[in-house]
Amino acid sequence: MRGMSEPRRPRSREDYARGLPDHHDPTAGVGGAPPARSALTLRLVLAAFGLVVCVGGGFLWLAADVPAWPAVVLFVLGAIALVDIAVILRRKARGEPG
């Protein structure tokens, strides 16, 4: 077992496939349930959809003759989706499954 003073090594794809330490899946073995998997690809698709909808909706809202604050809200949500996409791509590049 590794001591607290030892540095952590970067995790590899095999580490994720083997399972991370201290991970407990409460559904493991219950009714033949498969092991839990990360849904990074689904999260990436949903974040990209949110980015397109929010930015497109923001520009459409600005084109209309209405108050601009809803467009600002949509642009902020689009920026959050963009940050989420960056985080997901970083995790996928590290080799996390999903």
VOVEXVO-661704 format. One record per residue: x, y, z of N, C-alpha, C in turn. Coordinates in nm, 3 decimals. Layout:
<atoms>
{{X, Y, Z}, {X, Y, Z}, {X, Y, Z}}
...
</atoms>
This chain:
<atoms>
{{0.085, -0.118, 0.000}, {0.000, 0.000, 0.000}, {0.089, 0.124, 0.000}}
{{0.048, 0.223, -0.067}, {0.124, 0.345, -0.085}, {0.105, 0.436, 0.035}}
{{0.215, 0.496, 0.078}, {0.210, 0.589, 0.192}, {0.159, 0.725, 0.149}}
{{0.129, 0.807, 0.246}, {0.075, 0.940, 0.217}, {0.180, 1.033, 0.155}}
{{0.310, 1.004, 0.181}, {0.413, 1.094, 0.131}, {0.456, 1.061, -0.011}}
{{0.415, 0.945, -0.063}, {0.455, 0.908, -0.198}, {0.370, 0.984, -0.300}}
{{0.434, 1.033, -0.407}, {0.357, 1.105, -0.508}, {0.269, 1.010, -0.588}}
{{0.160, 1.063, -0.639}, {0.070, 0.984, -0.723}, {0.124, 0.980, -0.864}}
{{0.112, 0.866, -0.927}, {0.149, 0.858, -1.067}, {0.024, 0.884, -1.151}}
{{0.039, 0.933, -1.271}, {-0.078, 0.956, -1.356}, {-0.149, 0.823, -1.383}}
{{-0.281, 0.827, -1.383}, {-0.357, 0.704, -1.407}, {-0.358, 0.672, -1.556}}
{{-0.353, 0.543, -1.586}, {-0.355, 0.499, -1.725}, {-0.493, 0.442, -1.757}}
{{-0.513, 0.410, -1.884}, {-0.638, 0.349, -1.928}, {-0.660, 0.216, -1.856}}
{{-0.552, 0.142, -1.832}, {-0.564, 0.013, -1.763}, {-0.611, 0.032, -1.618}}
{{-0.567, 0.140, -1.554}, {-0.613, 0.168, -1.418}, {-0.764, 0.186, -1.414}}
{{-0.817, 0.258, -1.512}, {-0.961, 0.280, -1.517}, {-1.035, 0.151, -1.551}}
{{-0.977, 0.071, -1.641}, {-1.041, -0.056, -1.677}, {-1.043, -0.152, -1.558}}
{{-0.937, -0.151, -1.478}, {-0.926, -0.238, -1.362}, {-1.016, -0.190, -1.249}}
{{-1.042, -0.062, -1.244}, {-1.123, -0.004, -1.137}, {-1.034, 0.078, -1.045}}
{{-1.083, 0.189, -1.001}, {-1.005, 0.277, -0.915}, {-1.010, 0.228, -0.771}}
{{-0.904, 0.253, -0.694}, {-0.904, 0.211, -0.555}, {-1.014, 0.281, -0.476}}
{{-1.064, 0.212, -0.377}, {-1.169, 0.264, -0.290}, {-1.301, 0.288, -0.362}}
{{-1.316, 0.229, -0.482}, {-1.443, 0.242, -0.553}, {-1.530, 0.124, -0.515}}
{{-1.653, 0.151, -0.481}, {-1.747, 0.045, -0.447}, {-1.872, 0.062, -0.531}}
{{-1.907, -0.041, -0.606}, {-2.028, -0.039, -0.686}, {-2.135, -0.118, -0.613}}
{{-2.233, -0.050, -0.554}, {-2.333, -0.122, -0.474}, {-2.420, -0.216, -0.557}}
{{-2.424, -0.199, -0.690}, {-2.506, -0.287, -0.773}, {-2.427, -0.404, -0.831}}
{{-2.299, -0.415, -0.797}, {-2.215, -0.521, -0.854}, {-2.271, -0.658, -0.814}}
{{-2.301, -0.738, -0.911}, {-2.348, -0.873, -0.886}, {-2.495, -0.885, -0.853}}
{{-2.567, -0.776, -0.846}, {-2.709, -0.781, -0.813}, {-2.787, -0.805, -0.942}}
{{-2.850, -0.917, -0.951}, {-2.932, -0.949, -1.069}, {-2.854, -0.951, -1.198}}
{{-2.726, -0.979, -1.191}, {-2.644, -0.983, -1.313}, {-2.622, -0.847, -1.374}}
{{-2.630, -0.742, -1.294}, {-2.613, -0.606, -1.345}, {-2.469, -0.587, -1.393}}
{{-2.450, -0.525, -1.509}, {-2.314, -0.499, -1.556}, {-2.248, -0.391, -1.471}}
{{-2.116, -0.385, -1.471}, {-2.049, -0.280, -1.394}, {-2.085, -0.141, -1.448}}
{{-2.088, -0.046, -1.358}, {-2.122, 0.091, -1.397}, {-2.016, 0.146, -1.492}}
{{-2.059, 0.223, -1.591}, {-1.968, 0.285, -1.689}, {-1.991, 0.435, -1.690}}
{{-1.887, 0.505, -1.722}, {-1.896, 0.650, -1.733}, {-1.968, 0.685, -1.863}}
{{-2.044, 0.792, -1.863}, {-2.118, 0.835, -1.981}, {-2.057, 0.962, -2.037}}
{{-1.924, 0.963, -2.055}, {-1.858, 1.085, -2.103}, {-1.901, 1.122, -2.243}}
{{-1.919, 1.023, -2.331}, {-1.957, 1.054, -2.468}, {-2.097, 1.114, -2.472}}
{{-2.188, 1.058, -2.394}, {-2.324, 1.115, -2.388}, {-2.318, 1.257, -2.332}}
{{-2.238, 1.276, -2.229}, {-2.225, 1.409, -2.170}, {-2.167, 1.508, -2.271}}
{{-2.072, 1.461, -2.354}, {-2.013, 1.546, -2.458}, {-2.119, 1.586, -2.561}}
{{-2.199, 1.492, -2.605}, {-2.303, 1.521, -2.703}, {-2.405, 1.620, -2.646}}
{{-2.446, 1.598, -2.522}, {-2.544, 1.688, -2.461}, {-2.487, 1.829, -2.439}}
{{-2.360, 1.837, -2.402}, {-2.298, 1.969, -2.383}, {-2.285, 2.042, -2.517}}
{{-2.250, 1.969, -2.623}, {-2.240, 2.031, -2.755}, {-2.377, 2.080, -2.802}}
{{-2.480, 1.998, -2.778}, {-2.616, 2.040, -2.813}, {-2.656, 2.165, -2.735}}
{{-2.626, 2.167, -2.605}, {-2.657, 2.284, -2.524}, {-2.583, 2.408, -2.570}}
{{-2.458, 2.391, -2.610}, {-2.380, 2.504, -2.660}, {-2.443, 2.562, -2.786}}
{{-2.479, 2.477, -2.881}, {-2.539, 2.523, -3.007}, {-2.673, 2.591, -2.981}}
{{-2.757, 2.530, -2.898}, {-2.890, 2.585, -2.871}, {-2.879, 2.719, -2.797}}
{{-2.791, 2.726, -2.697}, {-2.780, 2.849, -2.619}, {-2.722, 2.964, -2.701}}
{{-2.617, 2.938, -2.776}, {-2.557, 3.046, -2.856}, {-2.652, 3.087, -2.969}}
{{-2.711, 2.988, -3.036}, {-2.806, 3.021, -3.143}, {-2.927, 3.096, -3.089}}
{{-2.980, 3.049, -2.977}, {-3.094, 3.117, -2.916}, {-3.059, 3.257, -2.870}}
{{-2.937, 3.275, -2.819}, {-2.894, 3.408, -2.776}, {-2.889, 3.507, -2.891}}
{{-2.834, 3.461, -3.006}, {-2.827, 3.550, -3.122}, {-2.966, 3.579, -3.178}}
{{-3.052, 3.478, -3.179}, {-3.190, 3.502, -3.225}, {-3.263, 3.599, -3.133}}
{{-3.237, 3.585, -3.004}, {-3.302, 3.675, -2.908}, {-3.254, 3.819, -2.928}}
{{-3.124, 3.834, -2.955}, {-3.071, 3.970, -2.978}, {-3.127, 4.030, -3.106}}
{{-3.161, 3.946, -3.205}, {-3.214, 3.997, -3.331}, {-3.357, 4.049, -3.314}}
{{-3.427, 3.998, -3.213}, {-3.565, 4.043, -3.189}, {-3.562, 4.176, -3.113}}
{{-3.674, 4.244, -3.117}, {-3.685, 4.373, -3.050}, {-3.744, 4.352, -2.910}}
{{-3.665, 4.288, -2.824}, {-3.707, 4.254, -2.687}, {-3.590, 4.284, -2.593}}
{{-3.612, 4.281, -2.461}, {-3.500, 4.304, -2.367}, {-3.386, 4.204, -2.388}}
{{-3.265, 4.248, -2.362}, {-3.147, 4.167, -2.394}, {-3.104, 4.073, -2.282}}
{{-3.158, 4.085, -2.160}, {-3.107, 4.004, -2.050}, {-3.126, 3.853, -2.072}}
{{-3.234, 3.805, -2.138}, {-3.240, 3.660, -2.162}, {-3.128, 3.611, -2.255}}
{{-3.087, 3.695, -2.349}, {-2.976, 3.658, -2.437}, {-2.847, 3.645, -2.357}}
{{-2.827, 3.733, -2.261}, {-2.708, 3.725, -2.176}, {-2.709, 3.594, -2.096}}
{{-2.826, 3.557, -2.045}, {-2.838, 3.431, -1.971}, {-2.804, 3.314, -2.062}}
{{-2.854, 3.316, -2.186}, {-2.822, 3.208, -2.280}, {-2.673, 3.203, -2.313}}
{{-2.610, 3.317, -2.328}, {-2.466, 3.318, -2.356}, {-2.386, 3.265, -2.236}}
{{-2.429, 3.297, -2.116}, {-2.361, 3.244, -1.997}, {-2.376, 3.092, -1.992}}
{{-2.495, 3.041, -2.019}, {-2.515, 2.897, -2.022}, {-2.433, 2.832, -2.133}}
{{-2.419, 2.901, -2.246}, {-2.334, 2.851, -2.354}, {-2.188, 2.845, -2.312}}
{{-2.142, 2.945, -2.235}, {-2.004, 2.944, -2.185}, {-1.983, 2.829, -2.087}}
{{-2.082, 2.801, -2.005}, {-2.072, 2.688, -1.912}, {-2.064, 2.557, -1.991}}
{{-2.143, 2.545, -2.097}, {-2.137, 2.425, -2.181}, {-2.000, 2.411, -2.246}}
{{-1.941, 2.522, -2.287}, {-1.808, 2.519, -2.348}, {-1.702, 2.472, -2.249}}
{{-1.710, 2.519, -2.126}, {-1.617, 2.473, -2.022}, {-1.638, 2.324, -1.996}}
{{-1.762, 2.279, -1.993}, {-1.791, 2.137, -1.972}, {-1.733, 2.053, -2.085}}
{{-1.742, 2.100, -2.209}, {-1.683, 2.028, -2.322}, {-1.533, 2.016, -2.305}}
{{-1.468, 2.123, -2.261}, {-1.323, 2.119, -2.240}, {-1.285, 2.017, -2.133}}
{{-1.362, 2.013, -2.024}, {-1.335, 1.917, -1.917}, {-1.354, 1.774, -1.967}}
{{-1.460, 1.750, -2.042}, {-1.487, 1.616, -2.095}, {-1.375, 1.573, -2.189}}
{{-1.334, 1.661, -2.279}, {-1.227, 1.626, -2.374}, {-1.096, 1.598, -2.301}}
{{-1.069, 1.673, -2.195}, {-0.947, 1.647, -2.116}, {-0.954, 1.510, -2.050}}
{{-1.070, 1.476, -1.994}, {-1.084, 1.346, -1.929}, {-1.074, 1.233, -2.030}}
{{-1.131, 1.250, -2.150}, {-1.122, 1.146, -2.253}, {-0.977, 1.134, -2.303}}
{{-0.905, 1.244, -2.312}, {-0.765, 1.239, -2.356}, {-0.677, 1.168, -2.254}}
{{-0.715, 1.176, -2.127}, {-0.641, 1.106, -2.022}, {-0.660, 0.955, -2.030}}
{{-0.765, 0.914, -2.098}, {-0.790, 0.772, -2.115}, {-0.905, 0.718, -2.034}}
{{-0.986, 0.804, -1.976}, {-1.100, 0.754, -1.900}, {-1.200, 0.690, -1.997}}
{{-1.257, 0.577, -1.959}, {-1.353, 0.512, -2.048}, {-1.484, 0.589, -2.053}}
{{-1.559, 0.566, -2.156}, {-1.690, 0.628, -2.164}, {-1.703, 0.703, -2.290}}
</atoms>
